[in-house]
């Protein structure tokens, strides 16, 4: 189960999407529950639709290889099998995504 992440959680660093390319990600999926993985894929598809149709932004919570949880507020332009493509062509591995926060 994904722990509830609160936008006000001081332990979660908010970063700019441009710094994602400098981060390292684990080869292992941050989620282990098949239902949570399925929900993440559904939410990612919804986020890509929101980004393309309405240019809507959302928070993406993700985990880096060192275990740090980070948040980025951005638009998702496309969802691929293993990656999300964000505005400006930045790629974020889907396996690193913990959850999405839609507004």
C-alpha positions in Angstrom: 0.0 0.0 0.0 1.3 3.5 -0.8 1.7 5.6 2.3 -0.4 8.7 2.3 1.9 11.5 1.2 0.9 15.0 2.4 2.0 18.0 0.4 3.0 19.7 3.7 5.3 16.9 4.7 8.6 18.6 5.4 10.6 15.5 4.6 9.5 15.7 0.9 11.7 17.9 -1.1 10.0 19.8 -4.0 12.2 20.0 -7.0 12.1 21.6 -10.4 11.5 19.2 -13.3 14.8 20.3 -14.9 16.8 18.6 -12.1 15.2 15.2 -12.7 17.8 14.3 -15.3 20.5 14.7 -12.6 18.9 12.1 -10.3 19.6 8.4 -10.0 16.8 5.9 -9.8 16.7 2.3 -8.7 16.3 -0.5 -11.2 13.6 -2.0 -8.8 10.1 -0.7 -8.7 9.3 1.4 -5.6 5.9 -0.3 -5.4 5.5 -4.0 -4.6 1.8 -4.5 -4.4 0.3 -5.5 -7.9 -2.9 -3.5 -7.1 -0.8 -0.4 -6.4 1.2 -0.8 -9.6 -2.0 -1.1 -11.6 -3.5 2.0 -9.9 -0.3 3.9 -10.6 -0.5 3.0 -14.3 -4.2 4.1 -14.4 -3.3 7.4 -12.7 -0.4 8.0 -15.1 -2.7 7.5 -18.0 -5.2 9.9 -16.5 -2.4 12.4 -15.8 -1.2 12.2 -19.4 -4.7 12.9 -20.6 -5.0 15.9 -18.2 -1.7 17.2 -19.5 -2.5 16.9 -23.2 -6.2 17.9 -23.2 -6.0 20.7 -20.6 -2.3 21.4 -20.0 -3.1 20.6 -16.4 -0.3 20.3 -13.8 -0.2 17.9 -10.9 2.2 16.7 -8.2 4.2 13.6 -8.8 5.7 11.9 -5.8 8.7 9.7 -6.6 11.7 8.0 -4.9 15.3 8.2 -5.9 17.9 5.4 -5.7 19.0 6.7 -2.3 15.5 6.3 -0.9 14.7 10.0 -0.8 11.1 11.0 -1.6 10.7 14.0 -3.9 7.9 15.9 -5.4 7.7 17.7 -8.7 4.8 19.9 -9.9 4.6 19.6 -13.7 2.6 18.6 -16.7 2.8 15.0 -18.1 2.9 15.0 -21.9 3.0 11.2 -22.5 3.0 7.9 -20.8 5.1 5.1 -22.1 5.5 1.5 -20.9 8.4 2.4 -18.6 8.6 6.2 -18.5 6.6 9.4 -18.2 7.5 12.2 -20.5 7.1 15.6 -18.8 7.0 19.1 -20.2 10.3 20.0 -21.9 10.9 16.3 -22.9 12.1 15.2 -19.5 11.7 11.5 -18.7 10.8 10.1 -15.3 10.9 6.3 -14.8 7.4 5.0 -14.0 9.0 2.5 -11.6 10.2 5.4 -9.4 6.7 7.0 -9.0 5.0 6.5 -5.7 1.8 8.5 -6.4 0.1 11.4 -8.1 -1.8 14.3 -6.5 -4.5 15.7 -8.8 -6.0 19.1 -8.2 
